[in-house]
Amino acid sequence: MARSTWLTLRAGLWNFFLHEHHQPYSVLDNLPAVHEQTPQMVTFIGRGVKSAVMEKLHFNPSTQNKANEIHLQIDASSIKDHSPILLADCELHNAPYLTPAGSDGSLGDIVPRPLLWHNKVSQSMDPAICAHLLYAKLISPFSTVICLFEEDLGGLSAVAEILVRWLMNFSNRPSDLPPSTHPRVLILTNATHYSNFDEQAATKQFMNNVGKEAEKKLGQLTGGRDSRMKKAELDRLLAAQFGGMRLVGFPGLEESHRSWKSIKARILRDSNEVQKYRQQAQVAFSALHFKAFFHMACDHFCSDITSPFSFVRASRFPNPIPENLQFHLLSFLKKVDRTQILNFAVPIIASALMFDSYPSGMHGFHPEVVFQQFFYKLCLDIDPFNSMEAPSPHLANAIQVAFCQYAFEVLDGKSDQILVHRKVLHRFKDIWESTFSNNTCLACLVRKPENTLQCSHVICAPCTAAYANSNGNEPYTFWIEKCPLCCKPNAIKFKHKPDTAGVRAIITEGGGVRGVVPLSFLKEIEHSIGLPINIQEHFDIAFGSSSGALITLGLFFNRWSVEECIQQFQNLSSLAFRKRRCFGLPLASIGFIRRSLEVLLSFATDSRYGSAGINAALKTAFGSDSYLFNSETGGTKVAIVATTTEDSSTCIFTNYNMAEDRSQDCGYKLIRPASPNNELRVWETADDSSARASSAAPPYFQSFQGYQDGGLGGHNNPINLALWEQDTIWSRQKKQPDIILSLGTGFKKRSDIEGEDKKKPSFFRARCIPRLFRSFLNFFVGESRWQELQNSLPHSVRHRYHRMNIEFNGDEPELDDLHVMASLRQQAKIQALSNDNVRKCADNLVASFFYLELDRLPAFERSLFSCTGRICCRIGPTNKALQALAYRLKEAQARFYLSFDRSVVCVDGNSYEDIRNGLGFSCPVAFETKGLIVFLETQGTEKEDKLSMGAVRSELNIKFE
């Protein structure tokens, strides 16, 4: 029989701990319909008599040792009912002292939580008082009936004292559930102790005793100043916690089953009535939500003992109210004519708030409760007609009425939230045709937009997934047939990183003509991978600085192949590094005064080369009307690094919006015009330039629109920027990426001579100005940034980080020396062939195609988490590379390893045929583990190329489905 121990209290060195055991939740997990069945819980508090009565009622109390514990079971006869009966068997209060923490055996299924308020209340709190506090604040809100056994608890006077303690000492409101749904309290007493037991009279007498006990407690609390309590005040305290209280007599334990049927019927009748009230108030929770809410109630109980637990607010924990919601609503209202506020803005705002509040599968609280809890004050604050002197609720009330109307359509099952919201949006398609925003998704009004449709409307990633189509073979490729706002057709597809996949990043540093080095390494990596797939498909985020910015834009915006990018880069370099002309003549033709004129012109124009060359080169390469934000990049997030001329602070130009929670003092800025009319072009606009700004390297080129070379801010190798950005974009919470590929442009070999034998610098080199200049040049050494990062990485993750670079034995080539490009390419190729770094990187890139998705939450069984799911591949079945990769894995007899003791074949004959017939990659897996580590083994050789393992954390974030 599975262990039913649910909650225990344990003593630590300085604190008490609540231990929540996951094993008993199997009674909920194994229900036939966890999404539809709404369990009700009957709580039994006592000891020996309680256990005997539960047995008489056929509630089958646990035979395990229950001393000092709470056990959770289910009435087996109710498992298939719409509202099955849970049984909370409580003896937590019987402990004279608390058992030390760590005595519960396996901690695999236990969540220990310290009682953070304990030290603030009393270091020596009685364990029995702590147990009753837990009953009142944690167990009570989830119960429909609470049965107290007076004989076990010390008699009716002791029970009255306990109840008063619940009412007065422990705060009188445990949750925000409506009063009609509060649990009923049944005090069970042995009726054979009375000659003629009269429930009504006995209850009345008991309530008088409760009143006297309350007055006694009030006198203790006030120091005897005022010990009288009015009946109305007592009734208020009772109503705040309980839905009624009765003294119920039960027959002798020796009586037959027939004598006990009425007692069981009474308990179940009261429980069913309370559950009915909860259904009417829309607070009867499904089995899935019951468990999720209880987890959060445990967190609340352990951290905040004074305020009531809010079920409504807890429901938003996985999907919190956006911090910038007011900003987005105001941003929308600024685009609305005041004459259209009531007819246009009100229904749009109300529908958007409903869309955010009732995602698919979330528990449906009453709309008025939701709106008042989260949005009413907000709507008062954004009312454009309000004045500080005379605020009016008219707009807030109008939005609430519309909100409730739309929400009831969803709750009544007439439609889902997407269809309701889409219908509202479509009503105003004519207005949407002239309404656009760069900083607010107009389809939801709660987030910044990311994906640009053909009509130029921009919507956020969640809205893209909500309004788009996708198929099971490529679930993260979305296509929207028509704009959800203006209804115009759309043919653009959007690719999102799978939720449970890790991040793959490529970083390309600057270096003028030496940019051929990164491209040469990329060519070798692509050759080593050996699959018919573009190199761009291997990365989720790409960063570039200076010449690295041009390479990044060429690969990810123009979608050039690596070979084409090499040719284009050489052409760009030839155009950019073109000598100036003087009086119509090239400087090189003027003979002995060439050098002098070059210096004079460089000082006069703030650059060595004219802007015409680089401007023409960029316009030729990227076109004059290619926008940075709305270009198609295959789902890759692209960032170009530049610095400001004013203070050399670092900024990035991106094809994505900044995260809502981005820190304002993170050390660099993300540049994104608020107005669509000022959108950044790839080559240049009237305001800014991405490629042009990042490649404005002094003294070679002039700054552009206040921006210059990205390396001047210390990020010529922007690897740290890429790591910070990937953590922000996908809320990675400092998890390591799957793979980082950093591409250098060469570095000068440092002297190994140290100590007394080290040559002293010449008089000139030792002066202040040369030393400062050398320090300035060190800003551009990307290899230094790489070494600093390596020093900070744990050894266990360094295999994920790959650096490709060449070393110069002599002087470094000049950034504008066109003649060295061929030799640089050759040197990079030799470097790639001289070790296995390229092969390791290629293997890691292939491994990062795969990621794990769990079918359900891990279930705890026998001290291990039991998991079922499938390993998926980022390459879809329409890509011919999938078949080639599957064939390679099949021939190599490659295996996926899970937790080191469980492996499955990557591709067998049947799955290979499925892929050949057009199905996607899917490898079913089932395993038990304490922690999930997955890696790929090919041809019997272990490679530490770990698969994307964001799956577990993502799956464990419970959504209220």
C-alpha positions, -999 to +999 in steps of 0.1 A: +000+000+000+013+034-009+023+057+020-004+082+028+017+105+050+009+140+038+021+167+062+045+166+091+062+192+113+099+188+120+123+207+142+155+222+128+184+237+147+168+272+148+134+267+132+104+245+126+098+229+092+067+219+074+073+187+053+049+182+024+050+146+011+041+141-025+034+104-024-003+107-013-011+129-043-012+097-063-048+095-051-055+126-071-032+118-100-049+085-106-085+099-107-102+091-141-106+128-150-082+151-131-093+181-151-131+176-145-135+159-112-137+184-082-128+166-050-142+176-016-122+170+016-135+158+049-110+164+078-109+143+109-090+156+139-085+133+169-068+102+179-080+067+189-117+074+189-113+092+156-097+061+140-123+038+154-152+060+141-135+063+106-134+025+105-170+022+115-179+047+087-159+026+062-136+054+056-107+030+061-082+050+082-046+044+074-030+014+092+003+032+091+017+049+122-001+083+121+013+097+153+022+134+149+012+134+112-015+142+087-025+115+062-044+119+030-065+092+015-096+089-007-129+072-002-126+043-027-164+042-033-163+078-046-133+076-071-156+078-101-179+105-087-178+140-100-168+151-065-148+123-050-143+124-012-108+130+002-101+121+038-076+142+058-067+121+089-051+145+114-030+136+145-004+163+141-015+179+174-006+149+194+032+155+194+047+164+228+078+175+209+088+177+172+109+151+156+143+164+142+143+173+105+159+146+084+142+118+101+116+112+074+137+088+054+140+095+017+136+132+009+129+126-027+092+131-024+093+156+004+093+194+000+106+209+033+096+245+040+109+265+070+082+283+090+097+318+084+074+335+109+082+311+137+112+329+152+092+362+151+063+347+170+081+326+196+112+304+197+095+280+220+060+276+205+041+246+217+040+220+188+003+214+195-004+251+190+016+251+158-004+221+147-038+238+154-025+268+136-019+247+106-054+231+108-069+266+110-049+284+083-039+256+058-063+226+061-095+245+068-098+264+035-095+231+016-120+212+038-158+210+033-164+194+067-141+194+098-149+166+123-135+172+158-136+143+183-142+157+217-131+126+236-097+126+218-093+163+223-100+164+261-137+170+263-161+197+251-145+224+271-112+217+255-128+217+220-144+251+227-110+264+238-094+250+206-121+266+184-118+300+201-080+298+196-087+292+159-110+322+158-091+347+178-054+338+182-047+328+146-063+356+127-100+351+118-098+348+080-077+319+065-086+326+029-105+348+004-132+321-002-168+334+000-184+329+035-210+305+020-183+281+010-165+279+044-163+244+060-188+232+085-176+220+119-190+188+134-180+181+170-185+143+173-194+130+208-204+096+220-242+098+223-243+069+248-228+092+274-261+110+274-295+096+285-314+115+258-291+132+234-307+162+217-285+176+189-301+210+188-300+216+226-265+202+229-253+225+201-269+255+217-253+247+250-219+241+233-222+275+215-228+292+249-196+276+261-178+288+230-191+324+238-179+322+274-145+309+262-143+337+237-150+363+265-123+347+286-098+348+257-108+384+250-101+393+286-066+377+284-059+397+252-070+430+266-056+425+300-090+423+316-101+458+304-131+445+284-140+408+285-176+411+272-182+400+236-215+407+219-232+378+201-230+397+168-192+399+172-190+361+179-212+354+149-189+375+127-158+356+139-175+323+133-188+333+098-153+344+088-140+309+094-168+284+094-200+277+076-218+264+106-211+244+138-230+214+152-226+190+181-233+155+167-237+123+187-226+090+174-237+055+186-215+032+206-186+016+188-201-018+195-232-009+175-239-025+141-232-009+107-268+001+103-266+024+134-237+042+118-252+047+083-270+079+094-238+094+108-219+088+075-249+102+056-249+133+078-212+139+072-215+134+034-247+155+032-230+185+049-199+180+027-220+178-005-239+209+005-208+229+010-194+216-023-226+227-040-221+262-027-185+262-039-197+252-073-222+280-074-195+304-063-171+290-088-145+279-062-149+241-066-114+231-079-105+203-101-081+176-088-053+192-108-060+227-094-066+214-058-031+200-057-015+231-073-034+255-050-024+234-019+013+236-029+010+274-030-010+275+002+019+256+019+043+283+006+020+310+019+014+294+053+052+290+059+060+326+048+030+347+059+009+337+088-011+369+092-027+376+058-053+352+043-044+329+015-058+343-018-069+316-042-076+343-068-041+358-066-025+323-064-042+314-097-021+341-114+012+328-100+022+309-132+008+339-153+013+370-132-003+403-140+023+421-162+041+448-143+038+471-173+001+465-180-007+501-171+020+514-195+006+492-224-030+503-217-021+540-216+000+535-248-031+521-265-054+548-252-030+575-266-037+561-301-075+563-296-095+594-304-114+606-273-147+602-291-140+565-296-132+557-259-165+541-250-173+525-284-138+512-293-114+514-263-137+500-237-146+467-255-110+462-267-095+467-232-122+446-216-117+418-241-079+420-238-081+417-200-105+387-203-081+371-228-053+375-203-073+363-173-089+331-187-062+312-206-072+277-217-075+253-187-072+280-160-097+278-131-127+300-139-132+323-109-162+346-110-154+375-134-165+402-109-141+388-083-113+387-109-119+422-122-122+438-087-091+420-075-068+429-104-081+455-127-106+479-112-081+503-096-060+501-127-089+511-149-096+541-126-060+552-130-059+551-168-092+569-174-083+599-197-114+618-185-105+616-148-091+645-129-073+645-096-100+665-080-130+644-091-121+609-102-149+591-119-156+553-120-176+555-152-148+541-175-138+514-149-175+503-145-180+502-183-149+480-187-160+457-159-194+452-175-179+443-208-152+421-191-179+401-173-199+397-205-170+383-224-158+361-195-192+345-190-192+335-227-160+316-220-171+302-186-205+290-200-186+270-226-202+289-255-167+297-269-130+298-259-112+329-249-094+332-282-125+331-303-143+356-281-114+380-282-108+375-319-145+384-325-141+416-306-110+426-324-126+419-358-154+443-351-130+472-354-108+460-384-113+494-402-099+513-372-069+488-369-059+496-405-045+529-394-035+520-358+000+506-352+024+503-323+060+492-318+059+490-281+026+474-273+010+443-289-024+456-299-037+420-301-035+416-262-024+450-247-002+433-221+032+427-238+057+441-262+053+429-298+078+407-316+065+393-349+057+416-379+029+406-402+027+416-439+002+443-430+029+458-407+010+450-375+033+436-349+021+410-323+038+393-294+050+357-293+021+343-272-004+360-295+014+345-325+010+310-310-026+317-301-038+330-335-015+308-357-017+274-371+009+247-366+012+210-370+024+182-348+055+176-370+067+212-367+049+225-336+071+256-332+066+269-367+036+291-369+017+307-397-011+332-394-035+332-423-048+367-416-040+395-392-060+392-360-065+430-361-071+442-396-079+408-411-055+413-440-039+381-454-004+371-442+021+347-457+050+351-432+059+321-411+074+325-376+097+301-359+100+300-321+125+282-300+109+251-284+099+259-249+120+230-234+150+234-257+182+251-247+198+282-264+223+280-292+243+312-297+269+325-323+290+355-316+312+371-342+337+397-332+350+426-353+383+430-370+380+448-404+392+426-433+401+399-408+364+391-408+372+364-433+386+344-404+352+337-387+337+329-421+365+305-429+359+287-396+321+286-402+328+269-436+349+242-419+322+236-392+295+234-419+317+208-438+322+188-406+285+187-398+279+173-432+242+178-434+222+195-462+211+224-439+221+260-437+244+270-409+219+296-398+195+268-387+219+259-359+214+291-338+187+308-318+206+341-312+234+358-331+256+387-320+280+407-341+302+437-336+320+459-363+329+436-392+312+408-372+280+428-375+282+428-413+287+390-412+258+384-389+235+406-410+246+388-442+240+354-428+208+360-409+191+388-427+202+382-463+203+345-457+236+342-476+253+309-476+288+309-459+305+308-493+284+336-506+290+356-474+327+352-479+325+366-515+302+394-504+324+403-475+354+406-498+334+429-521+322+450-492+358+453-479+370+465-513+343+491-515+347+503-479+385+506-478+388+527-509+414+555-508+402+591-507+405+614-536+421+649-536+411+674-562+396+645-582+428+625-580+434+594-559+458+601-531+481+573-541+488+591-574+501+623-559+535+608-550+556+622-521+529+642-505+505+613-502+512+605-466+510+641-455+476+646-473+463+614-458+470+626-423+456+661-429+424+647-445+420+622-416+421+650-391+398+672-411+372+645-417+376+625-385+383+594-405+408+577-427+383+566-454+354+584-469+319+575-459+308+572-495+325+539-499+310+521-469+276+537-474+275+525-510+288+491-499+261+486-473+233+499-495+244+475-522+246+446-498+214+451-477+192+474-499+180+508-489+146+497-475+154+466-454+141+471-419+160+456-390+130+447-368+106+431-393+131+412-415+127+374-416+156+357-399+142+322-395+134+328-358+170+338-348+173+367-325+199+391-340+218+419-322+243+443-335+267+460-311+276+497-313+287+525-290+277+561-286+301+589-296+290+609-266+302+587-239+312+554-256+284+535-238+274+502-253+241+498-271+226+470-293+204+472-323+181+442-324+154+425-344+135+418-312+120+440-285+135+444-251+121+422-223+095+438-200+117+431-170+149+443-184+169+462-159+175+499-167+210+498-153+223+466-169+252+485-184+240+487-221+210+499-239+187+482-265+178+507-292+143+505-306+123+534-319+088+537-303+072+549-335+069+526-365+077+556-387+112+557-372+119+520-376+155+511-381+167+501-416+194+475-418+217+499-438+205+533-426+175+556-419+171+592-413+178+585-376+200+555-370+219+527-386+227+492-374+254+479-397+268+514-405+270+524-368+286+491-357+312+493-385+322+530-379+356+521-365+378+551-357+401+562-372+390+543-404+354+556-407+334+585-394+308+579-367+272+576-379+242+594-364+260+594-330+271+558-331+304+542-338+322+508-337+309+484-311+343+474-299+349+508-283+328+499-254+349+468-246+326+444-265+345+438-297+338+402-287+302+406-274+300+371-258+290+385-224+263+406-240+249+375-258+249+355-226+230+383-207+205+387-236+197+350-240+190+349-202+166+379-205+149+369-238+139+334-227+139+339-189+166+313-185+173+321-149+210+317-153+207+282-169+237+274-192+231+275-230+233+244-251+262+257-271+281+290-275+302+295-307+326+324-305+344+334-337+375+355-334+394+376-360+429+367-348+452+378-320+488+385-315+508+359-296+520+373-263+556+371-252+563+344-226+595+362-213+591+372-177+611+385-148+646+398-153+650+386-188+621+406-201+632+433-224+627+468-212+605+490-234+621+518-253+620+553-241+591+562-264+571+531-257+574+537-220+558+572-222+523+579-211+507+584-245+520+551-261+509+532-230+474+547-231+472+539-268+482+503-262+456+501-234+430+515-258+439+489-284+434+461-258+397+470-258+395+454-292+412+421-282+383+397-282+406+368-270+409+386-237+371+387-232+370+349-240+398+341-215+380+361-188+348+342-195+365+308-194+380+317-160+345+322-146+329+291-160+326+258-140+346+230-156+314+210-160+300+233-186+331+245-205+326+218-232+295+238-243+317+268-251+336+268-284+362+294-295+376+295-331+405+319-336+439+322-352+472+334-336+496+358-353+533+352-345+543+386-358+524+419-361+487+418-366+475+427-401+459+461-404+421+462-404+421+477-439+448+455-455+429+439-484+460+419-495+460+396-464+425+382-468+436+352-488+463+343-464+440+347-434+415+323-450+443+298-455+456+302-419+421+296-405+417+264-426+451+251-414+441+259-378+408+240-382+425+209-395+453+210-369+430+199-340+396+185-333+379+217-320+359+221-352+347+185-350+337+189-313+318+220-322+300+203-351+291+173-329+277+197-302+257+216-328+241+183-340+234+172-305+216+205-298+190+197-324+174+174-299+153+183-268+131+165-244+094+171-239+075+154-210+040+142-216+030+149-180+044+160-148+068+136-132+051+113-107+070+103-076+072+065-071+095+045-049+118+075-041+122+083-078+105+105-103+088+086-130+089+104-163+073+097-197+078+119-228+096+120-261+128+133-275+121+157-304+142+173-331+143+209-342+146+199-378+112+195-393+102+167-418+100+192-447+138+197-443+158+171-462+185+173-435+162+153-411+163+122-433+201+125-437+206+129-400+182+100-392+201+077-416+234+087-400+221+079-365+206+047-376+238+035-392+259+045-362+235+027-338+234+060-318+216+060-285+201+086-262+212+081-226+189+093-198+204+096-162+232+072-172+213+040-165+187+041-192+192+044-229+171+042-261+180+038-297+179+072-314+166+058-347+156+022-355+143+008-388+106+017-381+112+052-370+135+058-400+107+047-423+083+070-405+107+099-412+111+088-448+073+089-451+072+125-440+067+122-402+087+143-377+113+129-354+098+115-321+116+091-298+094+079-269+111+076-236+101+064-201+125+065-172+129+070-135+154+094-120+162+117-092+176+143-116+175+145-154+207+145-174+206+134-210+235+130-234+242+115-268+264+085-275+274+077-310+293+046-322+300+036-286+320+067-278+305+090-251+304+126-261+296+152-235+272+168-259+243+172-236+208+175-251+186+205-244+173+199-209+151+229-202+122+204-202+119+195-166+118+230-152+094+242-179+070+212-173+071+216-135+058+252-138+022+242-131-003+260-154-039+262-142-052+240-169 
